[in-house]
Amino acid sequence: MSSIEELNVTALERWMHEVFEEGNLDLAVELVAPSYVGHGPAGTVTHTPESYLAVIEKMRSNAPGERYEVHDLIARGERVALRYSTSATNPQTGKREHRLTTIGICRFEDGRLT
């Protein structure tokens, strides 16, 4: 793995664990490029690092205690692909009930999600 690929993998791992699991929003601003473009079920959305904070906060409040487990991770150039599972606690029951396995592809520029 090249040094740029290692930088991108490290950034993604920090993103998942420190930002989403631990709620380090200062790091979120640091790891998101000025014009982040997200592609997901809601379509394509462009965010600034600051506007993406609201998305993170909403996701964290909807799935408190969410945890990420990476099963496969492949880095090539500016992209990192991963297969991962998330699990979260149901706010009404307090039990860990939600589990979702998905695949994501992230693009990086200078170590920041774009």
Disulfide bonds with the S-S distance in Angstrom:
none
